[in-house]
Amino acid sequence: MTELLRRNLENRELTRGTGKVSAFISIALGILAILAALCFLFPNLLTTPEFRPLYNAHLLRQLLILGIAIGFISGVISAFRNLNRRWGLSGMLLNALAALLASGQIEPVYHGRSVYAGLDYFVLTLLIAALIFIPMERFFAKYQEQKLLRTGWVTDLKYFMFSHIGLQLISFFTIIPAQIMFNHWLNPTWQQLVSSQPLVLQFIEILIVVDFFSYWIHRSMHKVPRLWRIHAVHHSSHHMDWLAASRVHVIEIITNRFVGYIPLLFMGFSPAATYAYLVFISFHAIFIHANVRFRFPGFRWVLATPEFHHWHHSSEKEALDINFAAFLPVYDVIFKTAHMPAHLPTRYGTTAETKVPEGFIGQFLYPLKRRKRKKKL
């Protein structure tokens, strides 16, 4: 299936007026609508417990029906405008299946369950991110010639799905161990003092504290050979866009979240401030990888921007091992790793010395394999 998708849907231009754009919309909405309908049918297994109280079932049902209608109509348009009608027909069939699933029990009835998939989190995040960043990259593209369906997007979508659907699994390996290891060292008085501060102040403090730890973890990932093999997966994409942010090895995800959670645990920030931070970093990470030409003169030294992070991903000689901060470039300035010249980078990916394989499975196994040592002559 993966090879079929790569062969037919990677490195493809969605030319206007040929029915390809409408086919893409139809298939994308059809798949998302099927996943959303499944969340309604099996809410206890597929949805995230923390999000359930926020849902309005009636509103979500209307949005689902609207999405199915738009997807089906787009498929009809594609079938009439494109000589190769299979993509338009495929979109129509996907949306028809979504409509069939949505006609079932749609009002969610929740019961207590300790195991869940978090499919709703994946669907909502992917939909919102796509609606924001795809138009942004089309209208404000840094590289106009870069295709929406560029090489490697299928792999990156798999990473996006894993990092969102695997939310419970990741939490099990990060939050729970941190609480077990450090819970007896916590100071309730200090935590109460921190959590009573204004939310804006707590949010800023979280950025400062967590980014300090993140800076050194990130820098270590580049300097320690064994850690670099893990982090190299993230740098293996030769194209920067909103989906490239998701290409992160599971070991790196667990490491970053485990270490990042420790200061949050010790400081005792309020849940509202913590959730605000989590929402911010989710979309900020996507934004700084996006294919956009925004420069933000002056402000780019206050908060990490796409320009700042694109230089970190560049494989050009002047860009190696620079700009490690996730949010605050001041750390790179202090520790002398900042680099933001007047011109923009033009080449991305790893250098010739690091050859990361293509594909989700190959990249997962890459850092786990022993590196072959060259025989001395």
Disulfide bonds with the S-S distance in Angstrom:
none
